[in-house]
Amino acid sequence: MKTIIKIIVVLFILTGMFNAGRAAFNNYSFEDAVHEGLLFDPNASDAEITEMIMKLAREYDIPIEPGGIKISSRGQDLVVEMSYTQNVVLVPGVFQRDWTFEPSTSTRLLGKGKGGRR
């Protein structure tokens, strides 16, 4: 009987770790996709960047709102900070948790710097 209980506990732990890892990997993939989008069009306007982020969020099933996106310039760097909360089911039917993710990325504006943005 002890062995069965140990196996069940290990299965719960492994399932929770797998689902948490999957949620974190999806967040990092989304962050990387946003970074790639900035690399290909760093001079886009704030509205265009927000639109690109929202499109990627739909593709990655990320529940982000436009208000959770902050775009700023620091010197020659364009910085995008995002924040969203997602319900992550760690063990189906047993344990779930709301996690707040705060991905951010930046890219260097070459040439004219901030004045080169639309």
C-alpha positions as CSV (number, residue, x, y, z in Angstrom):
1,M,0.0,0.0,0.0
2,K,2.9,2.4,0.8
3,T,4.3,1.8,-2.7
4,I,1.0,2.7,-4.4
5,I,0.8,6.0,-2.3
6,K,4.4,6.9,-3.2
7,I,3.7,6.2,-6.9
8,I,0.5,8.4,-6.8
9,V,2.5,11.3,-5.0
10,V,5.3,11.0,-7.6
11,L,2.7,11.1,-10.4
12,F,1.1,14.3,-9.0
13,I,4.5,15.9,-8.6
14,L,5.6,15.0,-12.1
15,T,2.3,16.2,-13.6
16,G,2.6,19.5,-11.8
17,M,6.2,20.0,-12.9
18,F,5.3,19.1,-16.5
19,N,2.4,21.6,-16.6
20,A,4.4,24.3,-14.9
21,G,7.2,23.8,-17.3
22,R,4.9,23.9,-20.3
23,A,3.4,27.2,-19.1
24,A,6.9,28.7,-18.6
25,F,8.1,27.4,-22.0
26,N,5.0,29.0,-23.7
27,N,5.8,32.3,-22.0
28,Y,9.5,32.2,-23.1
29,S,8.5,31.3,-26.6
30,F,6.1,34.2,-26.7
31,E,8.8,36.6,-25.4
32,D,11.2,35.3,-28.0
33,A,8.7,35.8,-30.8
34,V,8.1,39.4,-29.6
35,H,11.9,40.0,-29.6
36,E,12.1,38.6,-33.2
37,G,9.3,40.9,-34.2
38,L,11.1,43.9,-32.8
39,L,14.3,42.9,-34.6
40,F,12.6,42.8,-38.0
41,D,10.9,46.2,-37.5
42,P,12.5,48.2,-34.7
43,N,11.3,51.5,-36.2
44,A,7.6,50.6,-36.0
45,S,5.2,52.9,-34.1
46,D,4.0,52.0,-30.7
47,A,0.5,51.1,-32.2
48,E,2.2,48.8,-34.7
49,I,4.2,47.1,-32.0
50,T,1.2,46.7,-29.8
51,E,-0.7,45.2,-32.8
52,M,2.1,42.8,-33.5
53,I,2.2,41.7,-29.8
54,M,-1.5,41.1,-29.7
55,K,-1.3,39.0,-32.9
56,L,1.5,36.9,-31.3
57,A,-0.5,36.6,-28.1
58,R,-3.4,35.1,-30.0
59,E,-1.0,32.6,-31.7
60,Y,0.5,31.6,-28.4
61,D,-2.8,31.6,-26.5
62,I,-1.6,34.3,-24.1
63,P,-4.3,36.3,-22.3
64,I,-2.6,39.8,-22.5
65,E,-4.5,43.0,-22.8
66,P,-3.2,46.1,-24.7
67,G,-3.0,47.9,-21.3
68,G,-0.5,45.2,-20.1
69,I,2.0,46.4,-22.7
70,K,4.5,49.2,-22.0
71,I,6.8,50.5,-24.7
72,S,9.6,52.9,-23.9
73,S,12.9,54.1,-25.2
74,R,16.0,54.1,-23.0
75,G,18.8,55.8,-24.9
76,Q,19.2,53.8,-28.1
77,D,17.2,50.8,-26.8
78,L,13.5,50.2,-27.5
79,V,12.2,48.3,-24.4
80,V,8.9,46.4,-24.4
81,E,7.6,45.2,-21.0
82,M,4.5,43.1,-20.8
83,S,2.4,41.7,-18.0
84,Y,-0.4,39.1,-17.9
85,T,-2.0,36.6,-15.5
86,Q,-2.7,33.1,-16.7
87,N,-4.5,30.3,-14.8
88,V,-2.2,27.3,-14.9
89,V,-3.7,23.9,-14.1
90,L,-0.8,22.0,-12.4
91,V,-2.7,18.8,-11.5
92,P,-6.0,18.6,-13.4
93,G,-9.0,18.6,-11.1
94,V,-6.8,19.0,-8.0
95,F,-4.6,22.0,-8.1
96,Q,-4.5,25.2,-10.3
97,R,-2.9,28.5,-9.8
98,D,-3.0,32.0,-11.3
99,W,0.5,33.0,-12.4
100,T,1.5,36.5,-13.4
101,F,4.1,36.5,-16.1
102,E,6.1,39.6,-16.9
103,P,8.1,39.0,-20.1
104,S,10.2,41.9,-21.4
105,T,12.5,42.4,-24.4
106,S,14.5,45.1,-26.0
107,T,16.3,45.9,-29.2
108,R,19.0,48.5,-30.1
109,L,17.8,51.2,-32.4
110,L,20.6,51.8,-34.9
111,G,21.1,55.0,-36.9
112,K,18.9,57.8,-35.8
113,G,17.8,56.3,-32.5
114,K,14.5,57.4,-31.1
115,G,14.0,59.9,-33.9
116,G,14.0,57.1,-36.5
117,R,10.8,55.6,-35.1
118,R,7.5,56.3,-36.8
